[in-house]
Amino acid sequence: MRKIILSNGQTVEVECLSCALTSGVMEPDARVITETEYFHAHQDVAYPIKGLVILASKRHFTSFDEMTEEEKMDYITVLIKIRKAQRNVLGIEYVYYFYNEDTTHHFHTWMVPRYEWMYQFGRSIESVRPVLLHARNEMNTKEHNEEIREAIQKLRKELTEM
């Protein structure tokens, strides 16, 4: 079991966070952003950054080359739709994408938006961890979390209409 600290400060113990979220055992604070036959997208549960989307496979695997042809097509289609929705409804100009195969749980892609306030930490990959920690430690307020919930609703609505 792994202990995960959520953005709301709550700690949960799960074997696989992605499995718990995609199966509905654990529900992110503001629910699912979009879902397809093969993938599940939700606001990151650990870092309160508006529009930080995790796109996770429903099936448990860790690497791109383990995807079926159907999963590959679904993945790129939903990834592009989410990105377009981030730009259209949240005004997100740039996104950093992260995926790693040595994860302790299964395949997922982080879609980390870049906001102006983040550039105080730099403009490279090294800036992402300090940004995430700053968000968790300094931006975890009731008001900010409400903005995140509103952003999720906007993304969900936009994706439903695509």
PASEBA-1860 file (N, C-alpha, C; in nm, 3 decimals):
! residues 162
1> MRKIILSN> 0.084/-0.119/0.000/0.000/0.000/0.000/0.088/0.124/0.000 ~ 0.043/0.225/-0.073/0.114/0.353/-0.077/0.030/0.459/-0.008 ~ 0.098/0.548/0.064/0.030/0.662/0.124/0.042/0.779/0.027 ~ -0.071/0.839/-0.005/-0.077/0.953/-0.096/-0.135/1.071/-0.021 ~ -0.068/1.186/-0.025/-0.121/1.307/0.035/-0.197/1.382/-0.074 ~ -0.325/1.401/-0.053/-0.409/1.472/-0.149/-0.393/1.622/-0.133 ~ -0.436/1.696/-0.234/-0.422/1.842/-0.228/-0.500/1.901/-0.112 ~ -0.607/1.834/-0.068/-0.686/1.885/0.045/-0.622/1.849/0.180
9> GQTVEVEC> -0.504/1.786/0.177/-0.433/1.751/0.298/-0.465/1.611/0.351 ~ -0.570/1.551/0.301/-0.608/1.417/0.342/-0.505/1.316/0.291 ~ -0.481/1.213/0.370/-0.391/1.105/0.329/-0.475/0.981/0.303 ~ -0.449/0.917/0.190/-0.517/0.792/0.157/-0.413/0.684/0.135 ~ -0.452/0.560/0.160/-0.364/0.446/0.134/-0.428/0.362/0.026 ~ -0.356/0.344/-0.084/-0.405/0.264/-0.196/-0.289/0.185/-0.253 ~ -0.321/0.074/-0.317/-0.215/0.000/-0.386/-0.176/0.073/-0.513 ~ -0.277/0.123/-0.585/-0.252/0.195/-0.710/-0.352/0.310/-0.718
17> LSCALTSG> -0.302/0.433/-0.711/-0.390/0.549/-0.715/-0.471/0.553/-0.844 ~ -0.407/0.529/-0.957/-0.478/0.533/-1.085/-0.589/0.429/-1.089 ~ -0.561/0.308/-1.042/-0.665/0.205/-1.039/-0.782/0.248/-0.950 ~ -0.751/0.306/-0.835/-0.856/0.351/-0.743/-0.941/0.460/-0.806 ~ -0.878/0.550/-0.881/-0.953/0.659/-0.945/-1.031/0.611/-1.067 ~ -0.967/0.534/-1.154/-1.035/0.493/-1.278/-1.147/0.394/-1.252 ~ -1.138/0.319/-1.144/-1.242/0.222/-1.113/-1.356/0.282/-1.031 ~ -1.336/0.403/-0.979/-1.439/0.468/-0.899/-1.430/0.436/-0.751
25> VMEPDARV> -1.332/0.356/-0.708/-1.313/0.326/-0.566/-1.285/0.455/-0.489 ~ -1.207/0.541/-0.550/-1.177/0.672/-0.492/-1.217/0.777/-0.595 ~ -1.286/0.880/-0.551/-1.328/0.983/-0.644/-1.253/1.112/-0.618 ~ -1.195/1.172/-0.725/-1.128/1.300/-0.705/-1.230/1.403/-0.654 ~ -1.181/1.506/-0.584/-1.268/1.607/-0.523/-1.379/1.656/-0.616 ~ -1.345/1.683/-0.740/-1.445/1.742/-0.830/-1.484/1.647/-0.943 ~ -1.464/1.520/-0.923/-1.504/1.415/-1.017/-1.421/1.413/-1.144 ~ -1.467/1.332/-1.233/-1.400/1.307/-1.360/-1.416/1.425/-1.455
33> ITETEYFH> -1.310/1.455/-1.530/-1.319/1.560/-1.633/-1.377/1.502/-1.760 ~ -1.323/1.389/-1.801/-1.378/1.316/-1.916/-1.336/1.171/-1.903 ~ -1.409/1.085/-1.973/-1.381/0.944/-1.966/-1.415/0.882/-2.101 ~ -1.330/0.788/-2.143/-1.355/0.714/-2.266/-1.356/0.565/-2.231 ~ -1.366/0.483/-2.331/-1.365/0.339/-2.306/-1.233/0.295/-2.241 ~ -1.123/0.364/-2.278/-0.990/0.319/-2.235/-0.920/0.413/-2.137 ~ -0.965/0.537/-2.126/-0.894/0.636/-2.045/-0.989/0.716/-1.957 ~ -0.930/0.773/-1.854/-1.001/0.849/-1.752/-0.918/0.975/-1.726
41> AHQDVAYP> -0.979/1.090/-1.731/-0.906/1.215/-1.704/-0.967/1.284/-1.582 ~ -0.879/1.328/-1.494/-0.923/1.398/-1.373/-0.822/1.505/-1.336 ~ -0.867/1.601/-1.259/-0.778/1.701/-1.201/-0.682/1.628/-1.108 ~ -0.556/1.662/-1.112/-0.459/1.599/-1.023/-0.507/1.612/-0.879 ~ -0.503/1.502/-0.805/-0.555/1.502/-0.668/-0.452/1.550/-0.566 ~ -0.325/1.560/-0.605/-0.221/1.595/-0.509/-0.178/1.742/-0.516 ~ -0.194/1.806/-0.632/-0.144/1.942/-0.650/-0.255/2.033/-0.701 ~ -0.290/2.135/-0.624/-0.401/2.223/-0.661/-0.361/2.329/-0.764
49> IKGLVILA> -0.348/2.285/-0.889/-0.318/2.377/-0.999/-0.431/2.364/-1.100 ~ -0.494/2.474/-1.126/-0.608/2.476/-1.217/-0.569/2.421/-1.354 ~ -0.641/2.317/-1.398/-0.615/2.260/-1.529/-0.505/2.156/-1.533 ~ -0.452/2.116/-1.418/-0.350/2.010/-1.415/-0.425/1.877/-1.426 ~ -0.423/1.822/-1.545/-0.502/1.703/-1.577/-0.413/1.580/-1.580 ~ -0.464/1.473/-1.523/-0.400/1.343/-1.532/-0.487/1.258/-1.625 ~ -0.426/1.209/-1.732/-0.495/1.118/-1.823/-0.441/0.978/-1.795 ~ -0.524/0.892/-1.738/-0.481/0.760/-1.693/-0.553/0.650/-1.770
57> SKRHFTSF> -0.480/0.545/-1.798/-0.541/0.429/-1.862/-0.630/0.357/-1.762 ~ -0.735/0.298/-1.813/-0.821/0.218/-1.726/-0.760/0.079/-1.704 ~ -0.695/0.030/-1.805/-0.628/-0.100/-1.795/-0.492/-0.077/-1.731 ~ -0.450/-0.171/-1.649/-0.323/-0.156/-1.578/-0.206/-0.198/-1.668 ~ -0.128/-0.100/-1.713/-0.003/-0.123/-1.784/0.084/-0.001/-1.760 ~ 0.212/-0.005/-1.801/0.302/0.105/-1.767/0.367/0.175/-1.886 ~ 0.363/0.117/-2.005/0.442/0.171/-2.114/0.359/0.191/-2.242 ~ 0.399/0.291/-2.321/0.334/0.316/-2.450/0.325/0.190/-2.535
65> DEMTEEEK> 0.433/0.113/-2.539/0.436/-0.002/-2.628/0.349/-0.119/-2.581 ~ 0.284/-0.103/-2.468/0.190/-0.204/-2.420/0.045/-0.172/-2.460 ~ 0.024/-0.056/-2.522/-0.111/-0.018/-2.563/-0.158/-0.101/-2.682 ~ -0.286/-0.130/-2.682/-0.347/-0.190/-2.799/-0.364/-0.081/-2.905 ~ -0.392/-0.119/-3.026/-0.416/-0.020/-3.132/-0.533/0.072/-3.095 ~ -0.637/0.015/-3.037/-0.754/0.095/-2.998/-0.717/0.195/-2.888 ~ -0.636/0.151/-2.793/-0.593/0.241/-2.686/-0.507/0.354/-2.741 ~ -0.419/0.323/-2.834/-0.333/0.427/-2.894/-0.418/0.536/-2.959
73> MDYITVLI> -0.515/0.496/-3.037/-0.599/0.594/-3.106/-0.682/0.675/-3.007 ~ -0.736/0.607/-2.908/-0.816/0.675/-2.807/-0.730/0.772/-2.727 ~ -0.609/0.730/-2.691/-0.518/0.813/-2.612/-0.489/0.946/-2.682 ~ -0.444/0.938/-2.805/-0.406/1.062/-2.875/-0.528/1.150/-2.900 ~ -0.641/1.088/-2.929/-0.764/1.166/-2.953/-0.807/1.241/-2.828 ~ -0.813/1.172/-2.714/-0.858/1.237/-2.591/-0.754/1.336/-2.540 ~ -0.625/1.307/-2.557/-0.520/1.399/-2.515/-0.533/1.532/-2.590 ~ -0.554/1.524/-2.720/-0.569/1.645/-2.801/-0.695/1.722/-2.763
81> KIRKAQRN> -0.804/1.651/-2.739/-0.928/1.719/-2.698/-0.911/1.792/-2.565 ~ -0.846/1.727/-2.470/-0.824/1.792/-2.340/-0.738/1.916/-2.359 ~ -0.633/1.905/-2.440/-0.544/2.020/-2.462/-0.620/2.135/-2.525 ~ -0.704/2.104/-2.622/-0.784/2.208/-2.687/-0.879/2.274/-2.586 ~ -0.939/2.194/-2.499/-1.029/2.248/-2.396/-0.953/2.334/-2.297 ~ -0.831/2.293/-2.259/-0.749/2.375/-2.169/-0.727/2.513/-2.230 ~ -0.697/2.517/-2.358/-0.671/2.644/-2.426/-0.800/2.726/-2.439 ~ -0.907/2.660/-2.482/-1.032/2.730/-2.510/-1.099/2.788/-2.387
89> VLGIEYVY> -1.108/2.711/-2.279/-1.187/2.758/-2.164/-1.104/2.808/-2.046 ~ -0.976/2.769/-2.041/-0.893/2.815/-1.930/-0.783/2.910/-1.976 ~ -0.770/2.929/-2.107/-0.669/3.021/-2.160/-0.527/2.973/-2.138 ~ -0.507/2.843/-2.124/-0.374/2.788/-2.098/-0.296/2.786/-2.230 ~ -0.188/2.865/-2.233/-0.110/2.878/-2.355/-0.009/2.765/-2.372 ~ 0.054/2.721/-2.262/0.156/2.617/-2.269/0.130/2.507/-2.166 ~ 0.167/2.385/-2.203/0.152/2.269/-2.115/0.281/2.187/-2.121 ~ 0.324/2.137/-2.006/0.432/2.039/-2.000/0.366/1.903/-1.984
97> YFYNEDTT> 0.411/1.806/-2.062/0.358/1.670/-2.056/0.461/1.579/-1.993 ~ 0.417/1.494/-1.901/0.507/1.400/-1.835/0.445/1.262/-1.833 ~ 0.530/1.165/-1.859/0.491/1.026/-1.852/0.616/0.950/-1.814 ~ 0.607/0.859/-1.721/0.724/0.782/-1.684/0.687/0.635/-1.671 ~ 0.780/0.549/-1.712/0.754/0.406/-1.712/0.795/0.338/-1.582 ~ 0.873/0.404/-1.499/0.915/0.341/-1.374/0.825/0.382/-1.258 ~ 0.704/0.413/-1.290/0.606/0.452/-1.190/0.569/0.331/-1.104 ~ 0.524/0.355/-0.984/0.481/0.245/-0.897/0.336/0.207/-0.925
105> HHFHTWMV> 0.272/0.284/-1.010/0.136/0.248/-1.050/0.129/0.249/-1.201 ~ 0.015/0.271/-1.259/0.010/0.245/-1.402/0.010/0.367/-1.491 ~ 0.003/0.342/-1.620/0.021/0.443/-1.724/-0.067/0.566/-1.702 ~ -0.002/0.679/-1.701/-0.075/0.806/-1.697/0.015/0.916/-1.752 ~ -0.047/1.020/-1.801/0.024/1.137/-1.851/-0.021/1.257/-1.770 ~ 0.076/1.330/-1.720/0.048/1.456/-1.651/0.045/1.566/-1.756 ~ -0.057/1.647/-1.754/-0.067/1.765/-1.841/-0.059/1.886/-1.749 ~ 0.062/1.938/-1.733/0.088/2.045/-1.636/0.085/2.180/-1.706
113> PRYEWMYQ> -0.018/2.261/-1.680/-0.024/2.392/-1.744/0.084/2.484/-1.692 ~ 0.122/2.579/-1.773/0.222/2.678/-1.732/0.153/2.814/-1.721 ~ 0.149/2.866/-1.600/0.092/2.997/-1.573/0.206/3.096/-1.548 ~ 0.177/3.222/-1.562/0.279/3.327/-1.545/0.348/3.317/-1.410 ~ 0.274/3.290/-1.301/0.334/3.283/-1.168/0.440/3.174/-1.157 ~ 0.434/3.074/-1.244/0.527/2.961/-1.236/0.668/2.996/-1.282 ~ 0.680/3.100/-1.362/0.811/3.133/-1.419/0.911/3.184/-1.314 ~ 0.863/3.220/-1.194/0.956/3.255/-1.086/1.041/3.135/-1.046
121> FGRSIESV> 0.995/3.014/-1.082/1.068/2.891/-1.052/1.154/2.845/-1.170 ~ 1.145/2.916/-1.281/1.222/2.880/-1.399/1.133/2.840/-1.515 ~ 1.198/2.810/-1.630/1.124/2.776/-1.750/1.162/2.637/-1.803 ~ 1.217/2.552/-1.721/1.262/2.423/-1.769/1.197/2.313/-1.685 ~ 1.231/2.193/-1.719/1.177/2.077/-1.647/1.211/2.082/-1.498 ~ 1.326/2.140/-1.464/1.365/2.150/-1.323/1.270/2.237/-1.242 ~ 1.194/2.322/-1.309/1.103/2.411/-1.237/0.974/2.344/-1.194 ~ 0.943/2.228/-1.250/0.812/2.168/-1.227/0.795/2.123/-1.082
129> RPVLLHAR> 0.890/2.054/-1.025/0.876/2.007/-0.887/0.857/2.123/-0.789 ~ 0.938/2.230/-0.795/0.912/2.343/-0.705/0.775/2.406/-0.728 ~ 0.727/2.409/-0.851/0.593/2.462/-0.881/0.487/2.377/-0.812 ~ 0.499/2.246/-0.825/0.401/2.156/-0.764/0.400/2.170/-0.612 ~ 0.517/2.176/-0.552/0.525/2.190/-0.407/0.472/2.324/-0.360 ~ 0.501/2.429/-0.436/0.448/2.562/-0.403/0.295/2.558/-0.405 ~ 0.240/2.496/-0.508/0.094/2.488/-0.518/0.036/2.413/-0.399 ~ 0.094/2.300/-0.365/0.042/2.220/-0.253/0.054/2.295/-0.121
137> NEMNTKEH> 0.168/2.362/-0.099/0.194/2.424/0.030/0.138/2.565/0.045 ~ 0.127/2.638/-0.064/0.089/2.780/-0.056/-0.045/2.815/-0.120 ~ -0.097/2.729/-0.205/-0.219/2.764/-0.280/-0.337/2.676/-0.241 ~ -0.323/2.600/-0.138/-0.427/2.507/-0.099/-0.528/2.576/-0.007 ~ -0.600/2.671/-0.066/-0.700/2.747/0.009/-0.840/2.711/-0.040 ~ -0.937/2.740/0.040/-1.077/2.714/0.002/-1.112/2.788/-0.127 ~ -1.071/2.913/-0.137/-1.101/2.995/-0.255/-1.035/2.938/-0.380 ~ -0.908/2.902/-0.368/-0.836/2.848/-0.484/-0.895/2.713/-0.526
145> NEEIREAI> -0.928/2.630/-0.429/-0.988/2.501/-0.462/-1.124/2.517/-0.528 ~ -1.196/2.621/-0.493/-1.323/2.649/-0.561/-1.297/2.689/-0.707 ~ -1.193/2.768/-0.732/-1.155/2.803/-0.869/-1.122/2.677/-0.949 ~ -1.055/2.583/-0.886/-1.021/2.458/-0.953/-1.147/2.380/-0.988 ~ -1.241/2.371/-0.894/-1.368/2.301/-0.922/-1.442/2.367/-1.038 ~ -1.443/2.499/-1.042/-1.507/2.571/-1.153/-1.436/2.541/-1.285 ~ -1.304/2.535/-1.282/-1.227/2.503/-1.403/-1.259/2.362/-1.452 ~ -1.272/2.269/-1.360/-1.306/2.131/-1.396/-1.442/2.128/-1.465
153> QKLRKELT> -1.537/2.201/-1.410/-1.670/2.206/-1.470/-1.665/2.265/-1.611 ~ -1.583/2.368/-1.630/-1.567/2.427/-1.762/-1.505/2.329/-1.860 ~ -1.401/2.260/-1.816/-1.337/2.160/-1.901/-1.435/2.048/-1.936 ~ -1.507/1.999/-1.836/-1.604/1.892/-1.858/-1.709/1.933/-1.960 ~ -1.761/2.054/-1.944/-1.864/2.104/-2.037/-1.808/2.115/-2.178 ~ -1.690/2.173/-2.192/-1.628/2.189/-2.322/-1.604/2.053/-2.389 ~ -1.556/1.957/-2.313/-1.527/1.825/-2.368/-1.655/1.751/-2.406 ~ -1.762/1.774/-2.333/-1.891/1.713/-2.366/-1.943/1.767/-2.498
161> EM> -1.914/1.894/-2.526/-1.965/1.958/-2.648/-1.877/1.934/-2.770 ~ -1.758/1.876/-2.751/-1.669/1.852/-2.866/-1.715/1.731/-2.946
END
